[in-house]
Amino acid sequence: MSKQKRQETVERLTQTLDGSTNLYFTDFSGLSVAHMTEFRAKLRAVGARYVVVKNTLARRALDASRVSGIEGSIFTGPTGVVLVGDDPLPAAKVIGDFAKAHTKPTVKIGMVDGAVVEADYVQRLGLLPSRDVLLGQFVGALNGMLYHFVGALKALHEQRQSAAS
């Protein structure tokens, strides 16, 4: 790779890092090409991209970007970057589900909403239900509380009616 090509790659990666508030650095060693293709397809389905980066170029891009808190020491071994959109949960879920099935990729470190997070945090994110399921659970809980509240008001009303009679 020529010096000009490396510089363009670093600039592109720097722009990507600066423009992303959610991303995950992973180790993909041990994944076959077929598994890697399947992994990328699953990430694309949830609106994320997977980019394999050279460690040296990634370190340079990280130094040039406004991202802070990620140390260059994570760039050992094969490194891939999951570029996530606005919602970090679907991509974390794909990583977690795929890692359960294939034991790889492993998350080295992540960035969620601009804050650097450890690999355990990303794994816990992957265990959370989707936004729609969480909203459904919330609405169900509210509905249950309202049902009990209406029941209590009805009982109070009946009690006062019987006391007035």
N, C-alpha and C positions, 0 to 999 in steps of 0.2 A: 504494500500500500504506500503510495507516494505521500510526501509531506503535505502537499496541498489537500489531498483526499483526507488524510488524518485530521487536518485543521478544520475542514468542512464538517467532518463527523463530530468533532468536539463542539463546534459552534451549534450544530443542529441539536446535539444532546443537551448542551447548555440551555438553549431556548426551550427545549422540552421540559427540562428540570425546573426552569424558572416559571413555566406556564402551568405546571402541575401542582395541585395541592394534595393529591392522593397518588402514591406510587409504592410499589413493593419491590425490593431487591431480593432475588432468589438464586439458589444454587440448583442447577438443573443437571448436574453430573449423574450419569447412569440412565438418563432417559434416551430411549431410541428415537430415531427420526419419526417413526410412526406415532409414538406417544407424544412427541413434541408437536407434531402437526395437529393431533387431536386436542392437546392442551391449548394451542393457539386458537383453534376453531371454537372451543368452549369459551375462551376469553372474549373473542370477537362477538359471540352471541350475546354477551352481557355488556357490550360496549367498551371493552378494554383491549389493549394491544400488548403484545409481548415482544420485547426487543432484546436480542442477545448483544452484549457490549464487550468490547475489549477492556480489560481491567485498567490498563494504563490510560486509555482515552477516557474512560469513565471517571477516573481520579481527576484528570485535568478538567473535565466538564464540571465535576462537582466543586472543584476549587474555584472555577470561573463563575459558577452560578451563585444565586442568592440563598441557596439551601444551606442551612447550618445545622450542626448536630450529628451529621452522618460522617463517620470517620472513614478514612481511606483504607483502614485495615479490613473492612468487609470485602474488599476486592481481592480475594484470594480464591482460586479455583474458578470454574465456569460461573459467570454472572449473567443473569437476565433481569430485565426491568419490566415489571408489569405497570403499564401506564393506564391509570384508572380515570374515569370521568368524574362527575360530581359525587356519585354515590359509591363509597368504598366497599360496601357490603357485598354486592354480587361477585366482584372479582375475588374477594377474600373467601367467599363461599366456594367458588370454582377451585381456587388453590387448595383449600382444605379438603374438598371432596376428591380432587384428583390425587392429592398426596395420600389419602386413605387407600385409594385403589392401587397406587403405584409406588408408594413411599417417597416419591419425589414429585415435584420440586420442594425444597425446604426454603422457608423464608429466612433471609439473613437479617433484614431490618426493613422497616416500612416508614411511610410518612402518610399520616391521616389528617386531613384538614390543616395541613401545614406544620403539624407537630410530629417530631420523630418518635416512633413507637418501636418497641421490641417485637421480636417474632411471636412471642406468646400472645401479645395483644392482637396481632393479625389473625392468629389461630382462633382466638375467642370471638373475633368479629365474624369469622366464617361459620361459627356455630349459631349465631343469632338467626332467628327467622327473618324472612323477607319483610320489607316495609309494609306490604299489603297485609301480611299475616299479623304483624304487630299492631297495625291500625285496627284490624278486626278484633283482636284480643282486647284492645283498649275500649272499643265501642261495646263489646260484649260485657266488659266489667262495668262500664257506665250504665248500661241497660239493666244489669243485675241490681246495682245500687238504687237506681230509680224505681225499679219494681218493688224493692223492699221499702223504700221511702213512701211510695204510694200506698202500699199495704199498711204501713204504720199510720199514715194519715187517715185511711179508711177505718182502721180499728179505733183510732181516737175519736173520729166522727161518730161511729156507732156507740162508743162508750158514753159520749156526751149526750147523744139522743136518748139512750136508755136511762141516764141519770136525770134528764129533763122530764121524762114521762112519769 
